[in-house]
Amino acid sequence: MTLSGTFDEAHVSGLIHGHLRPADVLLVGDFPKLFGLGLWYPLRRDKLLVAYGDEARYLAPEVRAARIPTVQSDVYSLAMIFGEM
């Protein structure tokens, strides 16, 4: 299973990560495991940026603006991670 395939399964199940960053991905053998899936909760924008610090760059613009994340938010974060690989 690929990382994007893992997200596809989660999204089909109605789960959204909302705050994906490299620390939330662990490779077990050849299989990616996601942490924090479905645990998103709204934070005030100022607290969100402090909580994520330098890793806030992986957050989609709507998440950084403290709006509710969507599937597209996860795709944005995933693309940011892939862009650094």
QUIVENMO-V286037 format. One record per residue. RES is the residue in three letters. SS is DSSP state (h for helix, s for strand, l for the rest). PHI is phi as a letter, one per 20 degrees, with the letter a starting at -180 (* if undefined). BURIAL is 1 if it has 24 or more other ideal C-beta (glycine too) atoms within 12 Angstrom, else 0. Layout:
RES&SS&PHI&BURIAL  RES&SS&PHI&BURIAL
This chain:
MET&l&*&0  THR&l&e&0  LEU&h&f&1  SER&h&f&0  GLY&h&f&0  THR&h&f&1  PHE&h&f&1  ASP&h&g&0  GLU&h&f&0  ALA&h&f&1  HIS&h&f&1  VAL&h&f&0  SER&l&e&0  GLY&l&n&0  LEU&l&e&0  ILE&l&c&1  HIS&l&f&1  GLY&l&n&1  HIS&l&b&1  LEU&l&f&1  ARG&l&b&1  PRO&h&g&1  ALA&h&f&0  ASP&h&e&1  VAL&s&d&1  LEU&s&c&0  LEU&s&e&0  VAL&s&d&0  GLY&l&m&0  ASP&l&d&0  PHE&s&d&0  PRO&s&e&1  LYS&s&d&0  LEU&s&d&1  PHE&l&d&0  GLY&l&n&1  LEU&l&f&1  GLY&l&n&0  LEU&l&d&0  TRP&l&f&1  TYR&l&b&0  PRO&l&f&0  LEU&l&c&0  ARG&l&f&0  ARG&h&g&0  ASP&h&f&0  LYS&h&f&0  LEU&h&f&1  LEU&h&f&0  VAL&h&f&0  ALA&h&f&0  TYR&h&e&1  GLY&h&l&0  ASP&h&f&0  GLU&h&f&0  ALA&h&f&1  ARG&h&f&0  TYR&h&e&1  LEU&l&f&1  ALA&l&f&1  PRO&h&g&0  GLU&h&f&1  VAL&h&f&1  ARG&h&f&1  ALA&l&e&0  ALA&l&m&1  ARG&l&e&0  ILE&l&f&0  PRO&l&f&1  THR&l&c&0  VAL&h&g&1  GLN&h&f&0  SER&h&f&1  ASP&h&f&1  VAL&h&f&1  TYR&h&g&1  SER&h&f&1  LEU&h&f&1  ALA&h&f&0  MET&h&f&1  ILE&h&f&1  PHE&h&f&0  GLY&h&f&0  GLU&l&e&0  MET&l&e&0
